[in-house]
Amino acid sequence: MTSPLRILALTGALALGLTACKKPQEQAAPPPPDVGVIEAKAQTLPLQRELVGRLSPFRSADVRARVSGVLLKRAYEEGSVVKEGQLLFQIDPAPLRASLASAEAALAAARASHANARTTAERARSLAPQSYVSKSDLDNAEAAERTTAASVQQAQAAVATARINLGYANVTSPIAGVAGKQQVTEGALVGQGEATLLTTVDQVDPLYVNFSMTADELSALRAAQDKGAVALAGDGRTTVQVNLPDGTPYTHQGTLDFSATTVDPATGAVSLRAQLPNPERTLLPGSFVSFKANLGERKNAFLIPQQAVLRDTRGGYVLVVGSDGNVVRKDVVLDGQQNGSWLVSSGLAGGDKVIVSGVQKVKEGAPAKPSPWQPAAAQPAAKPAAAPAPAK
């Protein structure tokens, strides 16, 4: 027979075991994650746009043969810098000198005829009061005087034309710049029926940067200016910073000097032009360049590190630690980048604590522990690990 004490002991042990199994496993709530935040501060920032344009000469002149003749020589080196009025080509002047001599001879004959007619007319006028000449003879003498005077003027004009044509035998540069390739070789007949192109001279200092912006973008900027959000700079104050092909900034800044007042119906864009110094002739006309245009100032804008801006189907947004310590989503409008940060034009308020590091640890509506964010370059470098002890 089982002892009552033994039964009682077994019953107590069984009850204690059941009680331990039914006791809930209480776990402590995890602490809020640490996040690095920056305080959003409204700033007045440069209004910049990354654009692409094409370079063109400041002035470009076609050098053409203005008289007909045989091209005798080229008096410049192709691709060299020439001055305004410098001799570039010479056309055979012999026929032109002959034409000038013929015109001068015709002028001399006209002057002689005019002198004779004037003498005859003066004689007729002196004899007319005594009725020694008829009225008809007097009229004819004076008419001949006037006709020969006109012939003298016509001959003078012919001489001037011949002298000008003789001067055209020396083809000079109309502007200062870089003379291009010779288009016609020596010995060729030029100017026969048309003004033959001999070469082109381009002034490459300064250069023009031709580019365009969409009409919608310009309208949006002007609307923002009307609301006071931006302040646009006018012609002559808008600057452009060109980047060289290797990405380095060009040493000289350009200025906007022209903006069209109409929209191109084919492209829906407005043409603009900037003037860019090129004293070293580093840049070449006809090439494409990327540049940053400073169009004015944007007011009440925020610069946010790139890693703080997230995207989903609704667009760009940031996570902010609210005054209650909980994470709040704020949708933002991005307006390009500046100095490696996103420019936020709306969606933030001054003083917002924007989460930069630790965005993967937090959830919207959950608490977070904010601390000032330090860029990676500003953080102290980690100490190098100790070298392993040598094996014994």
LUMROTOR-399080 format. One record per residue (C-alpha): residue number from 1; residue in one letter; x, y, z. Coordinates in Angstrom, 1 decimal. Each point is the difference from the previous one (the first is absolute). Layout:
@seq:NUM, type:A, px:X, py:Y, pz:Z
...
This chain:
@seq:1, type:M, px:0.0, py:0.0, pz:0.0
@seq:2, type:T, px:1.3, py:3.4, pz:-1.1
@seq:3, type:S, px:1.0, py:2.3, pz:2.8
@seq:4, type:P, px:-2.2, py:3.1, pz:0.3
@seq:5, type:L, px:3.1, py:2.3, pz:0.3
@seq:6, type:R, px:1.4, py:-1.3, pz:-3.2
@seq:7, type:I, px:-3.2, py:0.7, pz:-1.9
@seq:8, type:L, px:-0.2, py:3.5, pz:1.5
@seq:9, type:A, px:3.6, py:0.7, pz:-1.2
@seq:10, type:L, px:-0.7, py:-1.1, pz:-3.5
@seq:11, type:T, px:-3.1, py:2.0, pz:-0.2
@seq:12, type:G, px:1.8, py:3.2, pz:1.1
@seq:13, type:A, px:2.8, py:-0.5, pz:-2.5
@seq:14, type:L, px:-2.5, py:-0.5, pz:-2.8
@seq:15, type:A, px:-1.9, py:3.2, pz:0.9
@seq:16, type:L, px:3.2, py:2.1, pz:0.1
@seq:17, type:G, px:0.9, py:-1.3, pz:-3.5
@seq:18, type:L, px:-3.3, py:0.9, pz:-1.4
@seq:19, type:T, px:0.2, py:3.5, pz:1.5
@seq:20, type:A, px:3.5, py:0.6, pz:-1.5
@seq:21, type:C, px:-1.3, py:-1.0, pz:-3.5
@seq:22, type:K, px:-2.9, py:2.4, pz:0.1
@seq:23, type:K, px:2.0, py:3.1, pz:1.1
@seq:24, type:P, px:0.3, py:2.5, pz:-3.0
@seq:25, type:Q, px:3.4, py:0.8, pz:-1.3
@seq:26, type:E, px:0.3, py:3.7, pz:0.6
@seq:27, type:Q, px:2.5, py:1.8, pz:-2.4
@seq:28, type:A, px:1.3, py:3.5, pz:0.4
@seq:29, type:A, px:-0.9, py:2.5, pz:-2.9
@seq:30, type:P, px:3.0, py:0.8, pz:-2.2
@seq:31, type:P, px:1.5, py:3.5, pz:0.2
@seq:32, type:P, px:-0.7, py:2.5, pz:-2.8
@seq:33, type:P, px:2.7, py:-0.2, pz:-2.7
@seq:34, type:D, px:2.7, py:2.7, pz:-0.2
@seq:35, type:V, px:-0.1, py:2.2, pz:-3.1
@seq:36, type:G, px:2.1, py:2.8, pz:-1.3
@seq:37, type:V, px:-2.0, py:3.2, pz:-0.8
@seq:38, type:I, px:0.6, py:3.4, pz:-1.4
@seq:39, type:E, px:-2.1, py:3.1, pz:0.8
@seq:40, type:A, px:-1.5, py:1.4, pz:-3.2
@seq:41, type:K, px:0.8, py:3.6, pz:-0.5
@seq:42, type:A, px:-1.5, py:2.2, pz:-2.6
@seq:43, type:Q, px:2.6, py:1.7, pz:-2.2
@seq:44, type:T, px:0.3, py:2.3, pz:-3.0
@seq:45, type:L, px:1.8, py:-2.1, pz:-2.5
@seq:46, type:P, px:1.2, py:0.6, pz:-3.6
@seq:47, type:L, px:-2.6, py:-1.0, pz:-2.6
@seq:48, type:Q, px:2.1, py:-2.3, pz:-2.2
@seq:49, type:R, px:-0.7, py:-2.1, pz:-3.1
@seq:50, type:E, px:2.2, py:-2.6, pz:-1.6
@seq:51, type:L, px:-0.2, py:0.6, pz:-3.8
@seq:52, type:V, px:1.7, py:-0.9, pz:-3.2
@seq:53, type:G, px:0.9, py:2.5, pz:-2.7
@seq:54, type:R, px:1.9, py:0.4, pz:-3.2
@seq:55, type:L, px:2.9, py:2.5, pz:-0.5
@seq:56, type:S, px:0.1, py:2.3, pz:-2.9
@seq:57, type:P, px:2.4, py:2.9, pz:-1.1
@seq:58, type:F, px:-0.7, py:3.5, pz:1.3
@seq:59, type:R, px:0.3, py:1.1, pz:-3.6
@seq:60, type:S, px:0.5, py:-2.0, pz:-3.2
@seq:61, type:A, px:0.8, py:1.6, pz:-3.4
@seq:62, type:D, px:0.2, py:-1.6, pz:-3.4
@seq:63, type:V, px:2.9, py:1.3, pz:-2.0
@seq:64, type:R, px:-1.0, py:0.2, pz:-3.6
@seq:65, type:A, px:1.5, py:1.2, pz:-3.3
@seq:66, type:R, px:-1.9, py:3.2, pz:-0.9
@seq:67, type:V, px:1.6, py:0.4, pz:-3.4
@seq:68, type:S, px:0.7, py:-2.6, pz:-2.7
@seq:69, type:G, px:3.6, py:-1.0, pz:-0.8
@seq:70, type:V, px:2.6, py:-2.6, pz:0.6
@seq:71, type:L, px:1.0, py:-0.7, pz:3.5
@seq:72, type:L, px:3.8, py:0.6, pz:0.3
@seq:73, type:K, px:0.9, py:-0.9, pz:3.6
@seq:74, type:R, px:-1.1, py:-0.6, pz:3.6
@seq:75, type:A, px:1.6, py:2.4, pz:2.4
@seq:76, type:Y, px:-0.9, py:-1.6, pz:3.4
@seq:77, type:E, px:0.6, py:-3.3, pz:1.7
@seq:78, type:E, px:-3.1, py:-2.2, pz:0.3
@seq:79, type:G, px:-1.3, py:-0.2, pz:3.6
@seq:80, type:S, px:2.0, py:3.1, pz:1.1
@seq:81, type:V, px:-1.3, py:3.0, pz:1.8
@seq:82, type:V, px:-0.5, py:3.0, pz:-2.4
@seq:83, type:K, px:-0.7, py:3.7, pz:0.7
@seq:84, type:E, px:-2.8, py:2.0, pz:-1.5
@seq:85, type:G, px:1.2, py:1.4, pz:-3.4
@seq:86, type:Q, px:2.9, py:-2.5, pz:-0.3
@seq:87, type:L, px:0.7, py:-1.2, pz:-3.6
@seq:88, type:L, px:-1.2, py:-3.6, pz:-0.5
@seq:89, type:F, px:-0.1, py:-0.5, pz:-3.8
@seq:90, type:Q, px:1.1, py:1.9, pz:-3.1
@seq:91, type:I, px:-1.8, py:-0.1, pz:-3.3
@seq:92, type:D, px:1.8, py:0.9, pz:-3.3
@seq:93, type:P, px:-0.3, py:3.8, pz:-0.1
@seq:94, type:A, px:1.2, py:0.5, pz:-3.6
@seq:95, type:P, px:-3.5, py:0.0, pz:-1.6
@seq:96, type:L, px:-1.3, py:2.2, pz:2.7
@seq:97, type:R, px:2.8, py:2.5, pz:-0.4
@seq:98, type:A, px:-0.8, py:0.1, pz:-3.7
@seq:99, type:S, px:-3.6, py:0.7, pz:0.8
@seq:100, type:L, px:1.0, py:2.8, pz:2.3
@seq:101, type:A, px:2.3, py:1.5, pz:-2.7
@seq:102, type:S, px:-2.9, py:-0.1, pz:-2.5
@seq:103, type:A, px:-2.4, py:1.6, pz:2.4
@seq:104, type:E, px:2.6, py:2.8, pz:0.7
@seq:105, type:A, px:0.4, py:0.6, pz:-3.8
@seq:106, type:A, px:-3.7, py:0.2, pz:-0.4
@seq:107, type:L, px:-0.1, py:2.5, pz:2.8
@seq:108, type:A, px:2.6, py:2.1, pz:-1.7
@seq:109, type:A, px:-1.9, py:0.0, pz:-3.3
@seq:110, type:A, px:-3.2, py:1.0, pz:1.9
@seq:111, type:R, px:1.8, py:2.8, pz:1.7
@seq:112, type:A, px:1.4, py:1.3, pz:-3.4
@seq:113, type:S, px:-3.4, py:-0.2, pz:-1.6
@seq:114, type:H, px:-1.5, py:1.9, pz:2.9
@seq:115, type:A, px:2.7, py:2.7, pz:-0.2
@seq:116, type:N, px:-0.8, py:0.5, pz:-3.7
@seq:117, type:A, px:-3.7, py:0.1, pz:0.6
@seq:118, type:R, px:0.4, py:2.4, pz:2.8
@seq:119, type:T, px:2.1, py:2.4, pz:-2.2
@seq:120, type:T, px:-2.6, py:-0.2, pz:-2.7
@seq:121, type:A, px:-2.8, py:0.7, pz:2.3
@seq:122, type:E, px:1.8, py:3.0, pz:1.6
@seq:123, type:R, px:0.7, py:1.5, pz:-3.4
@seq:124, type:A, px:-3.7, py:-0.4, pz:-1.0
@seq:125, type:R, px:-1.1, py:1.6, pz:3.2
@seq:126, type:S, px:2.3, py:3.0, pz:-0.6
@seq:127, type:L, px:-1.2, py:0.5, pz:-3.6
@seq:128, type:A, px:-3.7, py:-0.5, pz:0.7
@seq:129, type:P, px:-0.7, py:3.5, pz:1.3
@seq:130, type:Q, px:1.2, py:1.5, pz:-3.3
@seq:131, type:S, px:-2.1, py:-2.6, pz:-1.9
@seq:132, type:Y, px:3.1, py:-1.4, pz:-1.7
@seq:133, type:V, px:-1.2, py:-3.5, pz:0.8
@seq:134, type:S, px:-3.5, py:-1.3, pz:-0.2
@seq:135, type:K, px:-2.0, py:-1.1, pz:3.0
@seq:136, type:S, px:0.0, py:-3.5, pz:-1.3
@seq:137, type:D, px:3.8, py:-0.1, pz:-0.3
@seq:138, type:L, px:0.3, py:1.3, pz:3.6
@seq:139, type:D, px:-2.3, py:-2.7, pz:1.3
@seq:140, type:N, px:1.9, py:-2.7, pz:-1.9
@seq:141, type:A, px:3.4, py:1.2, pz:1.4
@seq:142, type:E, px:-1.3, py:0.0, pz:3.6
@seq:143, type:A, px:-1.6, py:-3.4, pz:-0.5
@seq:144, type:A, px:3.3, py:-1.4, pz:-1.2
@seq:145, type:E, px:1.7, py:1.5, pz:3.0
@seq:146, type:R, px:-2.3, py:-1.7, pz:2.4
@seq:147, type:T, px:0.2, py:-3.3, pz:-1.8
@seq:148, type:T, px:3.8, py:-0.1, pz:0.0
@seq:149, type:A, px:0.0, py:1.0, pz:3.7
@seq:150, type:A, px:-2.2, py:-3.1, pz:0.7
@seq:151, type:S, px:2.4, py:-2.1, pz:-2.1
@seq:152, type:V, px:2.8, py:1.1, pz:2.2
@seq:153, type:Q, px:-1.8, py:-1.1, pz:3.2
@seq:154, type:Q, px:-0.8, py:-3.3, pz:-1.7
@seq:155, type:A, px:3.7, py:-0.5, pz:-0.9
@seq:156, type:Q, px:1.0, py:0.9, pz:3.6
@seq:157, type:A, px:-2.3, py:-2.7, pz:1.3
@seq:158, type:A, px:1.5, py:-2.5, pz:-2.4
@seq:159, type:V, px:3.5, py:0.8, pz:1.2
@seq:160, type:A, px:-1.1, py:-0.4, pz:3.6
@seq:161, type:T, px:-1.6, py:-3.4, pz:-0.8
@seq:162, type:A, px:3.2, py:-1.1, pz:-1.8
@seq:163, type:R, px:2.1, py:1.1, pz:2.9
@seq:164, type:I, px:-2.2, py:-1.9, pz:2.5
@seq:165, type:N, px:0.1, py:-3.1, pz:-2.2
@seq:166, type:L, px:3.8, py:0.3, pz:-0.1
@seq:167, type:G, px:0.0, py:0.1, pz:3.8
@seq:168, type:Y, px:-2.0, py:-3.2, pz:0.1
@seq:169, type:A, px:2.9, py:-1.8, pz:-1.6
@seq:170, type:N, px:1.5, py:0.0, pz:3.4
@seq:171, type:V, px:-2.4, py:-2.1, pz:2.1
@seq:172, type:T, px:0.2, py:1.0, pz:3.6
@seq:173, type:S, px:-1.5, py:-1.4, pz:3.2
@seq:174, type:P, px:-3.2, py:1.8, pz:1.0
@seq:175, type:I, px:0.4, py:-0.9, pz:3.7
@seq:176, type:A, px:2.6, py:-1.1, pz:2.4
@seq:177, type:G, px:0.0, py:-3.7, pz:0.7
@seq:178, type:V, px:1.2, py:-3.4, pz:-1.1
@seq:179, type:A, px:0.3, py:-0.5, pz:-3.7
@seq:180, type:G, px:-1.2, py:-3.4, pz:-1.2
@seq:181, type:K, px:0.9, py:-2.3, pz:-2.9
@seq:182, type:Q, px:0.6, py:1.4, pz:-3.5
@seq:183, type:Q, px:-2.9, py:-1.0, pz:-2.2
@seq:184, type:V, px:1.5, py:0.9, pz:-3.4
@seq:185, type:T, px:3.5, py:-0.7, pz:-1.1
@seq:186, type:E, px:2.4, py:2.4, pz:-1.8
@seq:187, type:G, px:-0.6, py:0.2, pz:-3.7
@seq:188, type:A, px:-3.7, py:-0.4, pz:0.2
@seq:189, type:L, px:-2.4, py:2.5, pz:-1.6
@seq:190, type:V, px:-2.1, py:1.5, pz:2.7
@seq:191, type:G, px:-2.9, py:2.5, pz:0.1
@seq:192, type:Q, px:-1.2, py:-1.0, pz:-3.4
@seq:193, type:G, px:-3.8, py:0.5, pz:0.2
@seq:194, type:E, px:-0.1, py:-0.4, pz:3.8
@seq:195, type:A, px:2.0, py:1.0, pz:3.1
@seq:196, type:T, px:2.2, py:-3.1, pz:0.4
@seq:197, type:L, px:0.6, py:-1.1, pz:3.6
@seq:198, type:L, px:3.7, py:0.1, pz:0.8
@seq:199, type:T, px:0.1, py:-0.7, pz:3.8
@seq:200, type:T, px:-1.8, py:0.8, pz:3.2
@seq:201, type:V, px:1.2, py:2.0, pz:3.0
@seq:202, type:D, px:-1.5, py:-0.7, pz:3.4
@seq:203, type:Q, px:0.3, py:2.1, pz:3.1
@seq:204, type:V, px:0.3, py:-2.6, pz:2.8
@seq:205, type:D, px:0.5, py:2.4, pz:3.0
@seq:206, type:P, px:-2.5, py:0.3, pz:1.3
@seq:207, type:L, px:-2.3, py:-2.9, pz:-1.0
@seq:208, type:Y, px:-3.8, py:-0.4, pz:0.1
@seq:209, type:V, px:-1.6, py:-2.8, pz:1.8
@seq:210, type:N, px:-3.4, py:-0.7, pz:-1.6
@seq:211, type:F, px:-2.5, py:-2.1, pz:1.9
@seq:212, type:S, px:-3.7, py:-0.2, pz:0.7
@seq:213, type:M, px:-2.5, py:-0.6, pz:2.8
@seq:214, type:T, px:-3.6, py:-1.2, pz:-0.3
@seq:215, type:A, px:-2.7, py:2.5, pz:0.0
@seq:216, type:D, px:-1.7, py:-1.9, pz:2.9
@seq:217, type:E, px:3.1, py:0.3, pz:2.2
@seq:218, type:L, px:0.4, py:3.7, pz:-0.6
@seq:219, type:S, px:-3.7, py:0.6, pz:0.7
@seq:220, type:A, px:0.3, py:-2.0, pz:3.2
@seq:221, type:L, px:3.0, py:2.1, pz:1.1
@seq:222, type:R, px:-1.8, py:3.3, pz:-0.8
@seq:223, type:A, px:-3.0, py:-1.2, pz:1.9
@seq:224, type:A, px:2.2, py:-0.8, pz:3.0
@seq:225, type:Q, px:1.5, py:3.4, pz:-0.3
@seq:226, type:D, px:-3.4, py:1.6, pz:0.1
@seq:227, type:K, px:-0.7, py:-1.9, pz:3.2
@seq:228, type:G, px:3.3, py:1.1, pz:1.6
@seq:229, type:A, px:1.5, py:-3.5, pz:0.0
@seq:230, type:V, px:2.8, py:0.9, pz:-2.3
@seq:231, type:A, px:1.8, py:3.1, pz:-1.2
@seq:232, type:L, px:1.1, py:-0.3, pz:-3.7
@seq:233, type:A, px:3.1, py:1.8, pz:-1.2
@seq:234, type:G, px:-0.3, py:2.0, pz:-3.3
@seq:235, type:D, px:2.1, py:0.0, pz:-3.1
@seq:236, type:G, px:3.6, py:0.9, pz:0.9
@seq:237, type:R, px:-0.3, py:-1.3, pz:3.6
@seq:238, type:T, px:-0.8, py:-3.6, pz:-0.7
@seq:239, type:T, px:3.4, py:-1.9, pz:0.0
@seq:240, type:V, px:0.9, py:-3.4, pz:-1.5
@seq:241, type:Q, px:2.8, py:-2.3, pz:1.2
@seq:242, type:V, px:1.2, py:-2.3, pz:-2.8
@seq:243, type:N, px:1.5, py:-3.4, pz:0.7
@seq:244, type:L, px:2.9, py:-1.3, pz:-2.1
@seq:245, type:P, px:-0.2, py:-3.5, pz:-1.5
@seq:246, type:D, px:1.9, py:-1.4, pz:2.9
@seq:247, type:G, px:-2.5, py:1.4, pz:2.5
@seq:248, type:T, px:2.1, py:2.8, pz:1.3
@seq:249, type:P, px:-1.5, py:3.5, pz:0.1
@seq:250, type:Y, px:1.1, py:2.5, pz:-2.7
@seq:251, type:T, px:2.0, py:2.8, pz:1.4
@seq:252, type:H, px:-2.2, py:2.8, pz:-1.3
@seq:253, type:Q, px:-3.7, py:0.6, pz:0.7
@seq:254, type:G, px:-2.4, py:1.1, pz:-2.7
@seq:255, type:T, px:-3.0, py:2.4, pz:0.2
@seq:256, type:L, px:-3.4, py:-0.3, pz:-1.6
@seq:257, type:D, px:-0.4, py:2.7, pz:-2.7
@seq:258, type:F, px:-3.1, py:-1.0, pz:-2.0
@seq:259, type:S, px:-3.3, py:-1.8, pz:0.6
@seq:260, type:A, px:-2.6, py:-0.4, pz:-2.8
@seq:261, type:T, px:-3.4, py:1.4, pz:0.5
@seq:262, type:T, px:-1.7, py:-2.7, pz:-2.1
@seq:263, type:V, px:-0.4, py:-3.8, pz:0.3
@seq:264, type:D, px:1.3, py:-2.2, pz:-2.7
@seq:265, type:P, px:-3.1, py:-1.8, pz:-1.3
@seq:266, type:A, px:2.0, py:-3.0, pz:-1.1
@seq:267, type:T, px:1.6, py:-0.7, pz:3.4
@seq:268, type:G, px:-2.1, py:1.9, pz:2.5
@seq:269, type:A, px:3.2, py:1.6, pz:1.4
@seq:270, type:V, px:1.3, py:3.5, pz:0.4
@seq:271, type:S, px:3.5, py:0.8, pz:-1.4
@seq:272, type:L, px:2.5, py:1.6, pz:2.4
@seq:273, type:R, px:3.6, py:1.1, pz:-0.5
@seq:274, type:A, px:3.0, py:0.7, pz:2.3
@seq:275, type:Q, px:3.3, py:1.7, pz:-0.7
@seq:276, type:L, px:3.0, py:-1.9, pz:1.2
@seq:277, type:P, px:3.6, py:1.3, pz:0.1
@seq:278, type:N, px:2.5, py:-2.2, pz:-1.8
@seq:279, type:P, px:3.4, py:1.8, pz:0.1
@seq:280, type:E, px:2.1, py:-3.2, pz:0.0
@seq:281, type:R, px:-2.1, py:-1.4, pz:-2.9
@seq:282, type:T, px:-0.6, py:-3.2, pz:2.1
@seq:283, type:L, px:-3.6, py:-0.4, pz:-1.3
@seq:284, type:L, px:-0.7, py:-0.6, pz:-3.7
@seq:285, type:P, px:-3.1, py:1.3, pz:-1.8
@seq:286, type:G, px:-2.5, py:-2.7, pz:-1.0
@seq:287, type:S, px:0.6, py:-2.2, pz:3.0
@seq:288, type:F, px:-2.6, py:-0.9, pz:2.6
@seq:289, type:V, px:0.6, py:0.9, pz:3.7
@seq:290, type:S, px:-1.8, py:-0.7, pz:3.2
@seq:291, type:F, px:-0.3, py:2.9, pz:2.4
@seq:292, type:K, px:-1.8, py:1.2, pz:3.1
@seq:293, type:A, px:-2.1, py:3.1, pz:-0.4
@seq:294, type:N, px:-0.6, py:2.2, pz:3.0
@seq:295, type:L, px:-3.4, py:1.4, pz:-0.7
@seq:296, type:G, px:-0.5, py:1.9, pz:3.2
@seq:297, type:E, px:-0.9, py:-0.9, pz:3.6
@seq:298, type:R, px:-2.5, py:-2.4, pz:1.6
@seq:299, type:K, px:-1.4, py:1.0, pz:3.3
@seq:300, type:N, px:-1.1, py:-2.2, pz:2.9
@seq:301, type:A, px:1.7, py:-3.1, pz:-1.4
@seq:302, type:F, px:1.6, py:-2.9, pz:1.9
@seq:303, type:L, px:3.1, py:-2.0, pz:-0.8
@seq:304, type:I, px:-0.4, py:-3.6, pz:1.2
@seq:305, type:P, px:2.7, py:-2.8, pz:-0.3
@seq:306, type:Q, px:-0.8, py:-2.4, pz:-2.8
@seq:307, type:Q, px:-0.3, py:-3.1, pz:2.3
@seq:308, type:A, px:-2.8, py:1.7, pz:1.9
@seq:309, type:V, px:-2.3, py:0.2, pz:-3.0
@seq:310, type:L, px:-2.0, py:-3.1, pz:-0.7
@seq:311, type:R, px:-2.3, py:-0.8, pz:-2.9
@seq:312, type:D, px:-3.1, py:-2.2, pz:-0.7
@seq:313, type:T, px:-2.9, py:0.1, pz:-2.3
@seq:314, type:R, px:-1.2, py:3.2, pz:1.5
@seq:315, type:G, px:3.2, py:1.8, pz:-0.6
@seq:316, type:G, px:2.8, py:1.3, pz:2.2
@seq:317, type:Y, px:-0.3, py:0.2, pz:3.7
@seq:318, type:V, px:2.0, py:0.3, pz:3.3
@seq:319, type:L, px:-0.5, py:-1.4, pz:3.5
@seq:320, type:V, px:-0.1, py:2.5, pz:2.8
@seq:321, type:V, px:0.1, py:-0.5, pz:3.7
@seq:322, type:G, px:-3.0, py:1.9, pz:1.3
@seq:323, type:S, px:-0.3, py:1.9, pz:3.3
@seq:324, type:D, px:-1.5, py:-3.1, pz:1.6
@seq:325, type:G, px:3.0, py:-2.1, pz:-0.9
@seq:326, type:N, px:-1.8, py:-2.0, pz:-2.6
@seq:327, type:V, px:0.9, py:-0.3, pz:-3.7
@seq:328, type:V, px:-2.0, py:2.0, pz:-2.5
@seq:329, type:R, px:0.1, py:-0.2, pz:-3.8
@seq:330, type:K, px:0.1, py:3.3, pz:-2.0
@seq:331, type:D, px:-0.3, py:0.1, pz:-3.7
@seq:332, type:V, px:2.3, py:2.5, pz:-1.6
@seq:333, type:V, px:0.5, py:1.7, pz:-3.4
@seq:334, type:L, px:3.6, py:-0.3, pz:-1.3
@seq:335, type:D, px:1.5, py:2.6, pz:-2.3
@seq:336, type:G, px:3.4, py:-1.4, pz:-1.0
@seq:337, type:Q, px:3.2, py:-0.4, pz:1.9
@seq:338, type:Q, px:2.6, py:2.4, pz:1.3
@seq:339, type:N, px:3.3, py:-1.0, pz:1.5
@seq:340, type:G, px:-1.0, py:-3.6, pz:0.4
@seq:341, type:S, px:-3.2, py:0.7, pz:1.8
@seq:342, type:W, px:-3.6, py:0.0, pz:-1.1
@seq:343, type:L, px:-1.7, py:3.5, pz:-0.3
@seq:344, type:V, px:-3.4, py:-0.2, pz:1.6
@seq:345, type:S, px:-2.3, py:2.8, pz:-1.1
@seq:346, type:S, px:-3.1, py:-1.0, pz:2.0
@seq:347, type:G, px:-1.2, py:-2.6, pz:2.5
@seq:348, type:L, px:2.2, py:0.9, pz:2.9
@seq:349, type:A, px:-0.1, py:2.5, pz:2.8
@seq:350, type:G, px:2.8, py:1.7, pz:1.8
@seq:351, type:G, px:1.0, py:-2.0, pz:3.1
@seq:352, type:D, px:-1.1, py:-3.4, pz:-1.4
@seq:353, type:K, px:2.3, py:-2.8, pz:1.2
@seq:354, type:V, px:0.7, py:-1.9, pz:-3.2
@seq:355, type:I, px:1.3, py:-3.5, pz:0.4
@seq:356, type:V, px:3.2, py:-0.5, pz:-2.0
@seq:357, type:S, px:1.6, py:-3.2, pz:1.5
@seq:358, type:G, px:-2.0, py:-2.9, pz:1.3
@seq:359, type:V, px:-3.0, py:0.3, pz:-2.3
@seq:360, type:Q, px:-0.1, py:-3.7, pz:-0.4
@seq:361, type:K, px:-0.5, py:-0.5, pz:3.7
@seq:362, type:V, px:-3.1, py:2.1, pz:0.5
@seq:363, type:K, px:-3.6, py:-0.2, pz:-1.0
@seq:364, type:E, px:-2.6, py:2.7, pz:-0.5
@seq:365, type:G, px:-1.8, py:0.6, pz:3.2
@seq:366, type:A, px:2.6, py:-1.8, pz:2.2
@seq:367, type:P, px:2.3, py:1.8, pz:2.5
@seq:368, type:A, px:3.6, py:0.8, pz:-0.8
@seq:369, type:K, px:2.9, py:1.4, pz:2.0
@seq:370, type:P, px:1.5, py:2.9, pz:-2.0
@seq:371, type:S, px:3.6, py:1.3, pz:0.2
@seq:372, type:P, px:1.9, py:2.4, pz:-2.2
@seq:373, type:W, px:1.2, py:-1.6, pz:-3.2
@seq:374, type:Q, px:3.6, py:0.2, pz:-1.0
@seq:375, type:P, px:1.2, py:-0.5, pz:-3.6
@seq:376, type:A, px:2.2, py:-3.0, pz:-0.5
@seq:377, type:A, px:3.0, py:2.1, pz:-0.7
@seq:378, type:A, px:-0.4, py:1.9, pz:3.3
@seq:379, type:Q, px:-0.3, py:-3.2, pz:2.1
@seq:380, type:P, px:3.2, py:-1.1, pz:1.8
@seq:381, type:A, px:1.7, py:-2.8, pz:-1.7
@seq:382, type:A, px:-0.2, py:-3.4, pz:1.6
@seq:383, type:K, px:3.0, py:-1.2, pz:1.9
@seq:384, type:P, px:1.9, py:-2.7, pz:-1.9
@seq:385, type:A, px:-0.4, py:-3.5, pz:1.4
@seq:386, type:A, px:2.8, py:-1.3, pz:2.1
@seq:387, type:A, px:2.4, py:-2.3, pz:-1.8
@seq:388, type:P, px:-0.5, py:-3.7, pz:0.9
@seq:389, type:A, px:2.5, py:-1.3, pz:2.5
@seq:390, type:P, px:2.8, py:-2.1, pz:-1.6
@seq:391, type:A, px:-0.5, py:-3.7, pz:0.3
@seq:392, type:K, px:2.2, py:-1.7, pz:2.6
